Amino acid sequence: MSEELDKSIKKNAVPVGLIMGIIVTVISILSFYVMTSTTSTILISAAPIVLSVIIPIILAVIYSKQLRTKIGGFWNFRQATSGIFIMLLISFAVQFVVRDMVFAKVIEPDMVSKMETTMVASVTLMLEKSKVSQEDIDKQIDKIQKSFDEQKNPTIGKQVQAVAINTIFLFVLALILAAFLKKENHTFNLNDELESEPTV
């Protein structure tokens, strides 16, 4: 029974992960267009957190519950961790291929540069309104530009490192979600109960 459930979890985790990955990818791409079409520092700062962190975590909870329902409504901690991790990994793979490899390389090859331009304009405007000296403004802009320069031409080593870090993060998230969403099926077996009763 346990082996059948394990197979069912793996089988259902893949399509659920694909759906979640598509939704997260669309939100991530929309996040890029939102941030590059505004000069609001608050919006530019809040959008990545809300659209790239908070919403994906909420979706992870929703789709983890959906996965649990699909496999019968019950799974232990190990099974929950395995299923949720596979789901999150598939979702990440979809986002990596569609957004990072296709969208950023083919559709929006100047994605990083556009983000840099928006960030520089927004921060400059905010600092000027705050009456910050030009020297301090230049220092802040220099820091921003150096940060974006590292993203423009990432080496294979850095890409592998980023994937490894993301995989570890996803596994930790799977552990946390599994701890909250595990739901074991405690069936009552009458024969076991009778055998455990002391004989007179």
CORQUI-V493611 format. One line per field, one symbol per residue. psi: psi as a letter, one per 30 degrees, with the letter a starting at -180 (. if undefined). burial: b if it has 9 or more other ideal C-beta (glycine too) atoms within 8 Angstrom, else e. Layout:
psi: ???
burial: ???
//
This chain:
psi: eeeeeeeeeeefeeeeeeeeeeeeeeeeeeeeeeefglgjeeeeeeeeeeffdeeeeeeeeefeeeeeeegffkkaeeeeeeeeeeeeeeeeeeeeeeeeeeefeeeifgeeeeeeeeeeeeeeeeeefghkleeeeeeeeeeeeeeeeffeikleeeeeeeeeeeeeeeeeeeeeeeefgkjkjjkkjeeeeeffkkk.
burial: eeeebbebbbebbbebbbbbbbbbbebbbbbbebbbebeebebbeebbbbbbbebbbebbbebbbbbbebbeeebeeebbbbbbbbbbbbbbbbbbbbbbbbbbeeeeeebbbbbbbbbbbbbbbbbbeeeeeeebbeebbeebbeebeeeeeeeeeebeebbeebbeebbebbbebbeebbeeeeeeeeeebeeeeeee
//
